[in-house]
Amino acid sequence: MEITVDQMYRIENKGHDMGFLKKFMMENAGAAATRRLVEKFGDLNSKQVLVFAGMGNNGGDGLVMARHLAGYDSTVTVVLLGQPADIRTEESRWNWSILEKMPSVRLISGGTFDTKMSPDVIIDGILGTGISGDIREPFASAINYINNTNCFKLSVDVPSGLDPQTGNTVNPTVKSDITVTFHKVKQGIPKRKDLTGQLFVEKIGIPPEAEEGIL
């Protein structure tokens, strides 16, 4: 069953109000996406992983992945596309604060990054829902870097630049090998297999009762 972006937003809020907090949804999303990488590669301890994180909850999912990947002994670099003080949600700020206590993960913030990195895997956690107009900097440079880098790419929830409601894109848009989306698939995502690559829909623990009155 496909749902709208607005329905998903309302289901998340209702689940949160029931006591299943959004930080738990974020934790389960990042863990589920990491498991898909483990399934793909088996052993991640020799892999250089580059996580691009935006300033909202899509970035927060990427921050969770960074912590989990460090636990699999990957060499993890996180590029936060802005200043830590500007992270927009409490859940994402909480996950960033954990990474700040982890010397095993290299953190880069402020929106600039070294384009000479040679990752084996890139995690796209830049932009989720609610995009409009052309992509601004530093997000556009990050998306272009992802598309111009020859490695395996995983998008969290939706490839950045793809509107998960309509399937329309803005310029530029990430082209991924795997997209891991959560709870139920949003209507626009299956229309763009050319951008999503292999699509997985993962449950993240939201109570089915949170759908009542919405679906």
C-alpha positions in Angstrom: 0.0 0.0 0.0 1.3 3.4 -1.0 0.7 6.5 1.2 1.1 10.2 0.8 3.9 12.2 2.3 1.3 14.1 4.4 -0.2 10.8 5.7 3.3 9.6 6.7 4.0 12.9 8.5 0.7 12.5 10.5 1.3 8.9 11.3 4.8 9.7 12.7 3.3 12.5 14.8 0.6 10.3 16.1 3.1 7.5 17.0 5.2 10.1 18.8 2.2 11.3 20.7 1.5 7.7 21.7 5.0 7.6 23.3 6.9 5.9 20.4 9.2 8.9 20.1 10.7 10.1 16.8 14.2 9.4 18.1 13.2 5.7 18.2 11.9 5.9 14.7 15.1 7.5 13.6 17.2 4.8 15.4 15.3 2.0 13.8 15.4 3.6 10.4 19.2 4.0 10.5 19.6 0.5 11.9 17.4 -1.0 9.1 19.3 0.8 6.4 22.6 -0.3 7.8 21.4 -3.9 7.8 20.7 -3.6 4.0 24.4 -2.6 3.5 25.6 -5.5 5.7 23.4 -7.8 3.6 24.9 -6.4 0.4 28.6 -6.5 1.4 28.8 -9.0 4.2 31.9 -7.6 5.7 32.0 -3.8 6.2 35.2 -3.6 8.2 37.4 -2.8 5.2 35.0 -0.2 3.7 35.5 3.5 3.5 32.0 5.0 4.1 31.1 8.6 3.5 27.8 9.9 5.0 26.3 13.1 3.7 23.9 14.5 6.2 21.5 17.4 5.7 20.1 19.5 8.5 16.8 17.7 9.1 15.6 14.2 10.0 16.9 12.7 6.7 20.3 13.7 7.9 19.6 12.3 11.3 18.9 8.9 9.8 22.4 9.2 8.2 24.0 10.1 11.6 22.5 6.9 13.1 23.9 4.9 10.2 27.3 6.4 10.8 27.3 5.2 14.4 26.1 1.7 13.4 28.7 1.5 10.6 31.5 2.4 13.1 30.2 -0.6 15.1 30.9 -2.8 12.1 34.4 -1.4 12.0 33.9 0.6 8.8 36.0 3.8 8.3 33.3 6.4 8.5 33.4 10.1 7.6 30.4 12.3 8.1 29.9 15.5 6.2 27.3 17.7 7.8 26.1 20.2 5.2 25.9 23.1 7.6 26.8 24.1 11.1 25.9 21.8 14.0 24.1 24.6 15.7 21.7 24.8 12.7 20.6 21.1 12.9 16.8 21.5 12.8 15.4 18.7 14.9 16.0 17.5 18.5 16.4 13.9 17.3 19.2 14.8 14.8 20.9 17.1 17.3 20.9 14.2 19.8 22.5 11.8 17.3 25.1 14.4 16.3 26.0 14.9 20.0 26.7 11.1 20.3 29.0 11.2 17.2 30.9 14.1 18.8 31.9 11.7 21.6 33.1 9.0 19.1 36.7 9.5 17.8 36.1 6.4 15.6 34.0 8.7 13.3 35.5 11.6 11.4 33.2 14.6 11.5 33.3 17.4 8.9 30.8 20.3 9.2 30.1 23.7 7.8 29.2 22.6 4.3 32.6 22.3 2.7 34.3 19.0 2.1 37.3 17.5 0.4 36.4 16.2 -3.1 39.5 14.0 -3.2 38.0 11.3 -0.9 37.7 7.9 -2.4 34.8 6.1 -0.6 33.6 2.6 -1.2 30.1 3.5 -0.1 28.2 6.8 0.0 25.2 7.3 2.2 22.8 10.0 0.9 21.0 11.6 3.9 20.8 15.1 2.4 17.2 15.9 1.6 14.0 14.1 2.4 10.5 15.3 1.8 9.4 18.9 1.2 11.8 19.9 -1.5 10.9 22.8 -3.9 12.9 24.7 -6.4 16.4 24.1 -7.5 18.8 22.6 -4.9 20.8 25.3 -3.0 24.5 25.1 -2.0 26.1 23.2 -0.3 23.5 20.5 -1.1 23.9 20.8 -4.9 27.7 20.3 -4.7 27.2 17.3 -2.5 24.7 15.7 -4.9 26.9 16.4 -7.9 29.9 14.9 -6.0 27.8 11.7 -5.2 26.7 11.3 -8.8 30.3 11.9 -10.1 31.9 9.4 -7.7 32.3 5.8 -8.8 31.2 3.8 -5.8 28.1 2.1 -4.2 25.3 4.6 -3.2 22.5 4.2 -0.7 19.8 6.8 -0.2 18.0 7.1 3.1 14.2 7.3 2.6 14.4 9.0 -0.8 17.1 10.0 -3.2 17.9 13.7 -2.5 16.2 15.9 -5.1 13.3 13.4 -5.8 9.9 14.5 -4.6 8.5 11.4 -2.8 5.0 12.5 -3.3 5.0 13.2 -7.1 8.1 11.5 -8.4 9.2 14.8 -9.9 12.8 15.9 -9.6 14.7 19.1 -9.1 18.2 19.8 -10.3 20.4 18.0 -9.3 19.1 14.7 -8.0 21.0 11.7 -6.5 21.0 8.5 -8.5 21.3 5.6 -6.1 22.0 1.8 -6.2 19.7 1.2 -3.2 17.0 3.3 -1.6 15.7 2.2 1.9 12.4 3.9 2.7 10.4 3.5 5.9 7.1 2.3 7.2 5.2 2.4 3.9 6.3 3.5 0.4 5.4 7.1 -0.5 3.5 7.4 -3.8 6.1 9.1 -6.0 9.1 6.9 -5.1 8.2 3.7 -7.1 7.8 5.9 -10.3 11.6 6.6 -10.4 13.4 3.2 -10.3 16.0 5.0 -12.5 17.0 7.0 -9.5 16.1 4.8 -6.5 17.8 1.6 -7.7 16.7 -1.3 -5.7 13.9 -0.2 -3.3 13.4 -1.6 0.2 10.6 -0.7 2.5 11.5 -1.2 6.2 9.3 -1.2 9.3 10.6 1.1 12.0 8.4 0.1 14.9 5.6 2.6 14.4 2.4 1.1 16.1 -0.2 0.2 13.5 -2.7 2.1 15.7 -0.9 5.3 14.7 -2.5 4.8 11.2 -6.1 4.9 12.6 -8.1 7.8 11.3 -5.3 8.7 8.8 -5.3 5.7 6.4 
